[in-house]
Amino acid sequence: MAVEIVLLAPVMMAFMMLVVAGGRYVAVRGDIEAASRDAVRAASLERTEAAAAAIAVDTANAALQNVGRCTNAALGGNFASGGTITVTLSCEVSYDGLGLIGLPGSKTVTITSSAPIDQFRRTG
């Protein structure tokens, strides 16, 4: 019995650490997707491209306060009536404390969300 526990304990610990790493990745990816979606929606309601870029950055930063290292939101696309704009966010998922199973220190996750601009809306 003692030999079985000695042999299985490291395998079970490695499996649990892998589950934790997967959970971190899924949680951070979900947070980034939500922040990207919120940022592009807020930007699509603005009248000027400069105001849209500023509100996209502010919205993304507010949503990603506890995520870790993230880049500022990048606004792209066609900011005109009937156009589509996109917001791109990149953040790193930290695997600190999980190096025993061979995972790198972090992984970069990049998410892009798009939203249409109302064709009857006046943009500046």
Residue pairs with C-beta under 8 A, 6 or more apart in sequence:
13 100
14 100
14 101
17 98
17 100
17 101
18 101
20 98
21 95
21 98
21 101
21 103
24 93
24 94
24 95
25 93
25 107
25 109
28 67
28 68
28 91
28 93
28 109
29 93
29 109
29 111
31 63
31 64
31 67
31 91
32 64
32 67
32 70
32 89
32 91
32 109
32 111
33 111
33 113
34 63
35 59
35 60
35 63
35 64
35 67
35 89
36 60
36 73
36 87
36 88
36 89
36 111
36 112
36 113
37 113
38 59
38 60
38 63
39 55
39 56
39 57
39 59
39 60
39 63
39 73
39 87
39 89
39 113
40 56
40 85
40 86
40 87
40 113
40 114
40 115
41 115
42 55
42 56
42 59
43 52
43 53
43 55
43 56
43 59
43 75
43 85
43 87
43 115
44 52
44 85
44 115
44 116
44 117
46 52
46 55
47 121
47 122
47 123
47 124
48 123
48 124
49 75
49 79
49 123
49 124
52 75
52 79
52 85
53 73
53 75
56 73
56 75
56 87
57 72
57 73
59 73
60 70
60 72
60 73
60 87
60 89
61 72
61 73
64 70
64 89
64 91
67 91
68 91
68 92
68 93
68 94
69 91
69 92
70 89
70 90
70 91
70 92
71 89
71 90
71 91
73 87
73 88
73 89
74 87
74 88
74 89
75 85
75 86
75 87
76 85
76 86
76 87
76 88
77 83
77 84
77 85
77 86
77 114
78 84
78 85
78 117
79 85
79 117
79 123
80 117
80 123
81 117
81 118
81 119
81 120
81 121
81 122
81 123
82 116
82 117
82 118
82 119
83 116
83 117
84 114
84 115
84 116
84 117
85 114
85 115
85 117
86 112
86 113
86 114
87 112
87 113
88 110
88 111
88 112
89 110
89 111
89 112
90 108
90 109
90 110
90 111
91 108
91 109
92 106
92 107
92 108
92 109
93 106
93 107
93 108
93 109
94 105
94 106
95 103
95 104
95 105
95 106
95 107
96 105
96 106
99 105
117 123
